[in-house]
Amino acid sequence: MMLENIHNYYFFTEGVSNMGGAQLLVLRRAKFLKNKGFNVKIVIRKHRGNFILRSKFEGIPLLFVPDFGKPFFCVGASRREQLVKTISLFLFDFQNAIFESHSYEESVWAEYFAGIFKVKHVIYLMSDFPITSFKYFPCKTFFIQKYKRGELWSTSRIGLEHILGQKVDITNDKFINVSFDESELSEISSPPFPRCRDNSFVISTVSRLDKSYIEHLIDACIEICKVDTDNYYDLVIGGGTQDQSRAKYLSNKFINNKLPVNNLSIHFMGYVKLGKDFFEHTDIFVGMGTASINSISQHCATVNIDPFNFNKSSGVFGVDVYNFAYVESEKFEIKDVIMKLCADDKFRVRAQSEGYALFVAEYSVESSFKKTEKLIADSENDLRYFTMKSSLVNIILDRLHYAFSRMLEVIH
């Protein structure tokens, strides 16, 4: 099957309310396909917070089915029959169609409906939880089968290893990098980017203040300023926290008390809606996750934080490391990477150029769909589905396990 032969693209995902990386990724994929002329619809299983992106999803039909948050055999047979009718009425057209699911919970349901309506179903996992963490029917057997058929993908090769619990060959490309649509950035940030001293090195980051790398970054900048006393540095920190004690702690430590250097200014912006100007005013961006992708999309030299060791860096994005989630070779001191970029103009220009080239090739929405098309074409052509039959013992265990987990949720 080729993507060009598909007209109907249907997503089964956790939810689209609130605004996080997963919701934005669903939005980008859905909008791109819709703009290409596909009939796009989305089935969700959870509402979490306000529907901040409501206007962005305008014109894309949504169906809320909370049952899909339950294990398959915790929903009775008669209710499953009703759900078949609901899905049939909502999606309606199953010719030249494909289902794409995004987590273990809804992927089981998507497989069930794919078997009924004879539709190809692919799983694009947006988190790296191991398949052994899904304790309900059909457990890991189903996901291994989908992987072997080329119908289970991840957001990175290393993420795929975490999912499968085993090493995969370096040539294994059953992954699609998290994409970013640079048109999502407004021209001007809100609140406005702070005024910085002329001719200073501007280092910036965007993150929840709860993340401990914020302190490590500030400490790294202080150490840099102790060594490089001839230059002035501005550190701009975008992001907030709901923990007021954390905000007060950082303010007392780094703002209210005098810094041990006089060539560094620290600017806490609070919650910020990123604009292109944020990166235009930045010499070096330090970050992690999708914030780093935002940065390289704007030709900004970007230092990645190691997500498993917040006082280390995985290197310069596009030069030392090519994904934002994992360390690919060695780890670096944050201070050393920033100092190298500040001291070498040619290296900083290289970081800008190679970071942007990486974005275009691997992280743009266009490139993600070239990869989607390749993975669909490489997957098995015949339509086979996992048989949704289980022993009575497993069904009872599933229901007991689910009831117990719900009871724990209520307690907490």
C-alpha positions as CSV (number, residue, x, y, z in Angstrom):
1,M,0.0,0.0,0.0
2,M,1.2,3.5,-0.9
3,L,0.2,6.7,0.9
4,E,-0.7,8.2,-2.5
5,N,-3.4,5.5,-2.8
6,I,-5.0,6.4,0.5
7,H,-7.9,8.9,0.7
8,N,-9.1,8.4,4.2
9,Y,-6.6,8.8,7.1
10,Y,-8.1,8.1,10.6
11,F,-6.3,8.7,13.9
12,F,-7.0,6.9,17.1
13,T,-5.3,8.9,19.8
14,E,-5.4,9.6,23.6
15,G,-6.7,13.2,23.3
16,V,-6.3,16.6,21.8
17,S,-7.2,18.8,24.8
18,N,-4.7,20.7,26.8
19,M,-1.5,21.5,24.9
20,G,1.5,19.2,25.0
21,G,3.9,17.5,22.6
22,A,1.6,14.6,21.7
23,Q,-1.4,16.9,21.0
24,L,0.7,19.2,18.8
25,L,2.1,16.2,16.9
26,V,-1.4,14.9,16.2
27,L,-2.4,18.4,15.0
28,R,0.6,18.7,12.7
29,R,0.0,15.3,11.1
30,A,-3.7,15.9,10.8
31,K,-3.4,19.4,9.3
32,F,-0.7,18.3,6.8
33,L,-2.9,15.4,5.5
34,K,-6.0,17.6,5.3
35,N,-4.1,20.2,3.3
36,K,-2.9,17.4,1.0
37,G,-6.6,16.5,0.3
38,F,-7.0,13.6,2.6
39,N,-10.3,13.0,4.5
40,V,-9.0,13.2,8.1
41,K,-10.9,12.3,11.3
42,I,-9.8,11.7,14.8
43,V,-11.1,9.4,17.5
44,I,-10.1,10.3,21.1
45,R,-10.5,8.5,24.4
46,K,-9.7,11.2,27.0
47,H,-10.4,14.8,27.8
48,R,-7.6,16.4,29.9
49,G,-7.9,20.1,30.6
50,N,-9.1,22.9,28.3
51,F,-9.3,22.4,24.6
52,I,-6.7,25.1,24.0
53,L,-6.1,24.0,20.4
54,R,-9.8,24.0,19.4
55,S,-9.5,26.6,16.6
56,K,-6.5,24.8,15.2
57,F,-8.5,21.6,14.8
58,E,-11.4,23.4,13.1
59,G,-12.6,21.4,10.1
60,I,-11.3,18.1,11.4
61,P,-14.1,15.9,12.9
62,L,-13.5,14.5,16.4
63,L,-15.2,11.6,18.2
64,F,-14.9,11.1,21.9
65,V,-15.1,7.4,23.0
66,P,-14.0,7.0,26.7
67,D,-14.5,3.2,26.4
68,F,-11.2,3.1,24.5
69,G,-9.4,3.9,27.7
70,K,-10.5,0.6,29.1
71,P,-8.9,-2.8,28.3
72,F,-10.6,-4.6,25.5
73,F,-12.2,-7.3,27.7
74,C,-13.3,-4.9,30.3
75,V,-16.0,-3.7,27.8
76,G,-18.9,-6.1,27.4
77,A,-19.7,-7.8,24.1
78,S,-23.0,-5.9,23.6
79,R,-21.2,-2.6,24.3
80,R,-18.6,-3.5,21.7
81,E,-21.3,-4.1,19.1
82,Q,-22.6,-0.6,19.9
83,L,-19.1,0.8,19.4
84,V,-18.8,-0.8,16.0
85,K,-22.0,1.1,14.9
86,T,-20.7,4.3,16.4
87,I,-17.3,4.0,14.6
88,S,-19.1,3.0,11.4
89,L,-21.4,6.0,11.4
90,F,-18.5,8.4,12.3
91,L,-15.8,7.2,9.9
92,F,-18.3,6.0,7.3
93,D,-15.9,5.6,4.4
94,F,-13.5,2.7,4.7
95,Q,-12.4,2.5,1.1
96,N,-8.7,3.4,0.6
97,A,-8.4,4.0,4.3
98,I,-5.8,3.6,7.0
99,F,-5.9,3.7,10.8
100,E,-3.1,5.2,12.8
101,S,-3.1,4.7,16.6
102,H,-0.7,6.4,19.1
103,S,-0.6,4.4,22.3
104,Y,-1.1,0.8,23.6
105,E,-4.6,1.4,24.9
106,E,-6.3,2.7,21.7
107,S,-4.1,0.5,19.4
108,V,-5.9,-2.6,20.6
109,W,-9.2,-1.1,19.8
110,A,-8.0,0.3,16.4
111,E,-6.9,-3.3,15.5
112,Y,-10.3,-4.6,16.4
113,F,-12.1,-2.2,14.2
114,A,-9.5,-2.5,11.4
115,G,-10.3,-6.2,11.3
116,I,-14.0,-5.6,11.1
117,F,-13.8,-2.9,8.4
118,K,-10.8,-4.5,6.6
119,V,-8.6,-1.4,7.0
120,K,-4.8,-1.3,7.3
121,H,-3.7,-0.3,10.8
122,V,-0.4,1.1,11.8
123,I,0.8,2.0,15.3
124,Y,3.0,5.1,15.8
125,L,3.9,5.1,19.5
126,M,4.5,8.6,20.8
127,S,6.0,7.5,24.1
128,D,8.7,4.9,24.8
129,F,7.1,2.8,27.5
130,P,8.2,-0.9,27.0
131,I,5.6,-3.2,25.6
132,T,5.9,-5.3,28.8
133,S,4.3,-2.4,30.7
134,F,1.0,-3.1,29.0
135,K,-0.4,-5.8,31.2
136,Y,-3.8,-6.4,29.5
137,F,-4.8,-8.7,26.6
138,P,-3.3,-9.1,24.1
139,C,-0.1,-8.1,26.0
140,K,3.2,-7.9,24.1
141,T,2.4,-10.7,21.6
142,F,0.2,-8.3,19.6
143,F,2.8,-5.6,19.4
144,I,5.6,-7.9,18.4
145,Q,3.4,-9.1,15.6
146,K,2.7,-5.6,14.4
147,Y,6.4,-4.8,14.6
148,K,7.4,-7.8,12.5
149,R,4.8,-6.8,9.9
150,G,6.4,-3.3,9.8
151,E,3.2,-1.8,11.3
152,L,4.6,-0.6,14.6
153,W,6.8,2.5,14.7
154,S,8.5,4.8,17.2
155,T,9.7,8.4,17.3
156,S,13.4,7.2,17.3
157,R,15.5,4.1,16.8
158,I,16.7,4.2,20.4
159,G,13.1,4.7,21.5
160,L,12.2,1.6,19.6
161,E,14.8,-0.3,21.6
162,H,13.1,0.9,24.8
163,I,9.7,-0.2,23.5
164,L,10.9,-3.7,22.4
165,G,13.3,-4.2,25.3
166,Q,16.0,-5.3,22.9
167,K,18.7,-3.9,20.6
168,V,17.7,-3.2,17.1
169,D,20.1,-3.0,14.1
170,I,21.6,0.4,13.4
171,T,20.0,0.3,10.0
172,N,16.5,-0.2,11.5
173,D,14.4,2.8,10.4
174,K,11.0,1.9,11.8
175,F,10.7,5.3,13.3
176,I,9.4,8.8,12.4
177,N,11.0,11.7,14.2
178,V,8.8,14.2,16.1
179,S,8.0,16.8,13.5
180,F,7.6,20.6,13.9
181,D,5.8,23.1,11.8
182,E,7.7,26.3,11.9
183,S,4.6,28.3,10.8
184,E,3.3,27.6,14.3
185,L,5.7,30.3,15.6
186,S,4.4,33.8,15.7
187,E,6.6,36.6,14.8
188,I,6.8,38.2,18.2
189,S,7.0,36.4,21.6
190,S,4.6,37.1,24.4
191,P,5.8,38.5,26.7
192,P,8.4,40.4,24.7
193,F,12.0,39.1,24.7
194,P,13.9,41.1,27.3
195,R,16.3,43.8,26.5
196,C,19.9,42.6,26.6
197,R,23.1,44.5,26.7
198,D,24.7,45.4,23.4
199,N,27.4,42.9,22.2
200,S,26.6,40.4,24.9
201,F,26.4,36.7,24.3
202,V,22.7,35.8,24.6
203,I,22.0,32.3,25.9
204,S,18.4,31.2,26.2
205,T,16.2,28.3,27.2
206,V,12.5,27.4,27.5
207,S,11.4,24.9,30.1
208,R,9.3,24.3,33.1
209,L,11.2,25.8,36.0
210,D,10.8,22.5,37.9
211,K,13.4,20.8,35.7
212,S,16.7,20.8,37.6
213,Y,18.8,21.5,34.5
214,I,17.8,25.2,34.9
215,E,20.1,25.4,37.9
216,H,22.9,23.5,36.2
217,L,22.6,25.9,33.2
218,I,22.8,29.0,35.5
219,D,25.7,27.5,37.3
220,A,27.4,26.8,34.0
221,C,26.9,30.4,32.9
222,I,28.4,31.7,36.2
223,E,31.5,29.5,35.6
224,I,31.8,30.7,32.1
225,C,31.7,34.4,33.2
226,K,34.4,33.7,35.8
227,V,36.7,32.4,33.1
228,D,35.7,34.9,30.3
229,T,35.7,38.2,32.2
230,D,36.1,40.2,29.0
231,N,32.6,39.5,27.6
232,Y,29.1,40.1,29.0
233,Y,26.5,37.3,29.0
234,D,22.7,37.5,29.2
235,L,20.8,34.3,30.2
236,V,17.1,34.4,29.2
237,I,14.9,31.7,30.8
238,G,11.4,31.2,29.4
239,G,8.9,29.1,31.3
240,G,7.1,29.0,34.6
241,T,5.9,26.6,37.3
242,Q,2.8,26.0,39.3
243,D,5.1,25.4,42.3
244,Q,5.5,28.9,43.8
245,S,8.1,27.6,46.3
246,R,10.2,26.6,43.3
247,A,9.9,30.0,41.7
248,K,10.7,31.7,44.9
249,Y,13.7,29.5,45.5
250,L,15.2,30.3,42.1
251,S,14.5,34.0,42.5
252,N,16.1,34.2,45.9
253,K,19.1,32.2,44.8
254,F,19.9,33.9,41.5
255,I,18.1,37.3,41.4
256,N,17.6,38.7,44.9
257,N,21.1,37.6,46.0
258,K,24.1,39.2,44.2
259,L,25.7,36.9,41.7
260,P,29.3,36.0,42.2
261,V,30.1,37.6,38.8
262,N,29.3,41.1,37.4
263,N,29.2,40.2,33.7
264,L,26.1,38.1,33.8
265,S,22.4,39.1,33.8
266,I,19.6,36.6,34.3
267,H,16.1,37.3,32.9
268,F,13.2,35.1,34.0
269,M,10.4,35.6,31.5
270,G,7.7,33.4,33.0
271,Y,5.3,31.5,30.8
272,V,6.1,32.5,27.2
273,K,4.4,32.1,23.8
274,L,7.4,31.6,21.6
275,G,7.9,33.8,18.6
276,K,10.6,33.8,15.9
277,D,12.2,36.8,17.6
278,F,13.1,34.7,20.6
279,F,15.6,32.8,18.5
280,E,16.6,35.8,16.4
281,H,17.8,37.5,19.6
282,T,19.5,34.3,20.8
283,D,23.1,33.3,20.1
284,I,22.9,29.9,21.8
285,F,19.8,28.0,22.8
286,V,20.0,25.4,25.5
287,G,17.2,23.0,25.8
288,M,15.6,19.5,25.4
289,G,12.7,17.9,23.7
290,T,10.6,19.7,21.1
291,A,12.0,23.1,22.3
292,S,15.3,22.1,20.7
293,I,13.5,21.3,17.4
294,N,11.9,24.8,17.5
295,S,15.4,26.2,17.9
296,I,17.1,24.4,15.0
297,S,14.1,25.3,12.7
298,Q,15.1,28.9,13.3
299,H,18.8,28.5,12.4
300,C,19.8,28.9,16.0
301,A,22.8,27.1,17.5
302,T,21.4,24.6,19.9
303,V,22.9,22.7,22.9
304,N,20.9,19.6,24.0
305,I,20.5,18.7,27.6
306,D,20.8,15.0,28.4
307,P,17.3,14.0,29.5
308,F,18.6,11.4,31.8
309,N,21.3,13.5,33.5
310,F,20.3,17.1,33.7
311,N,23.8,18.4,34.6
312,K,25.2,17.1,31.3
313,S,24.7,17.8,27.6
314,S,24.5,15.4,24.7
315,G,26.2,18.0,22.6
316,V,25.3,20.4,19.8
317,F,22.1,19.5,17.9
318,G,23.0,18.6,14.3
319,V,26.7,18.3,15.0
320,D,27.3,16.0,17.9
321,V,23.8,14.5,18.3
322,Y,20.9,14.1,15.9
323,N,18.0,13.4,18.1
324,F,16.7,15.3,21.1
325,A,15.8,12.4,23.4
326,Y,18.9,10.3,23.7
327,V,22.7,10.6,24.0
328,E,24.2,9.0,20.9
329,S,27.9,9.0,21.9
330,E,29.6,10.8,24.7
331,K,28.3,13.3,27.3
332,F,29.6,16.8,27.7
333,E,29.8,19.4,30.4
334,I,27.1,22.1,29.6
335,K,29.7,24.8,30.3
336,D,32.2,23.3,27.8
337,V,29.7,23.1,24.9
338,I,28.5,26.7,25.4
339,M,32.1,28.0,25.8
340,K,33.1,26.3,22.5
341,L,30.3,27.9,20.7
342,C,31.0,31.3,22.2
343,A,34.7,31.2,21.5
344,D,34.5,29.9,17.9
345,D,32.4,32.0,15.5
346,K,32.9,29.5,12.6
347,F,31.8,26.6,14.8
348,R,28.7,28.6,15.9
349,V,27.8,29.2,12.2
350,R,28.3,25.5,11.5
351,A,26.0,24.6,14.3
352,Q,23.3,27.0,12.9
353,S,23.7,25.6,9.4
354,E,23.9,21.9,10.2
355,G,21.1,22.2,12.8
356,Y,18.8,23.7,10.3
357,A,19.8,21.1,7.6
358,L,18.9,18.4,10.2
359,F,15.5,20.0,10.8
360,V,14.6,20.1,7.1
361,A,15.8,16.5,6.5
362,E,14.4,14.8,9.6
363,Y,12.1,17.0,11.7
364,S,9.9,19.0,9.2
365,V,6.3,17.9,8.7
366,E,7.1,17.3,5.0
367,S,10.0,14.9,5.9
368,S,7.9,13.1,8.4
369,F,5.4,12.2,5.8
370,K,8.0,11.1,3.3
371,K,9.1,8.7,6.1
372,T,5.5,7.7,6.8
373,E,5.0,6.9,3.1
374,K,8.2,4.8,3.1
375,L,7.2,2.8,6.2
376,I,3.7,2.1,4.8
377,A,5.2,1.0,1.5
378,D,7.7,-1.3,3.3
379,S,5.1,-2.9,5.6
380,E,3.3,-6.1,4.7
381,N,0.7,-5.7,1.9
382,D,-1.7,-8.4,3.0
383,L,-4.3,-7.4,5.6
384,R,-4.0,-9.6,8.6
385,Y,-5.4,-8.8,12.1
386,F,-4.8,-10.0,15.6
387,T,-7.6,-12.4,16.7
388,M,-9.4,-10.8,19.7
389,K,-9.9,-14.1,21.6
390,S,-8.7,-14.8,25.0
391,S,-9.1,-17.5,27.7
392,L,-11.7,-16.9,30.5
393,V,-8.9,-16.8,33.1
394,N,-7.2,-14.0,31.2
395,I,-10.5,-12.1,30.8
396,I,-11.2,-12.4,34.6
397,L,-7.6,-11.3,35.4
398,D,-7.9,-8.3,33.1
399,R,-11.1,-7.2,34.8
400,L,-9.7,-7.6,38.3
401,H,-6.4,-5.8,37.4
402,Y,-8.4,-2.9,35.8
403,A,-10.8,-2.7,38.8
404,F,-7.8,-2.6,41.2
405,S,-6.0,0.1,39.1
406,R,-9.1,2.3,39.1
407,M,-9.4,1.9,42.9
408,L,-5.8,3.1,43.3
409,E,-6.6,6.1,41.1
410,V,-9.5,7.1,43.4
411,I,-7.4,6.7,46.5
412,H,-4.6,8.9,45.1
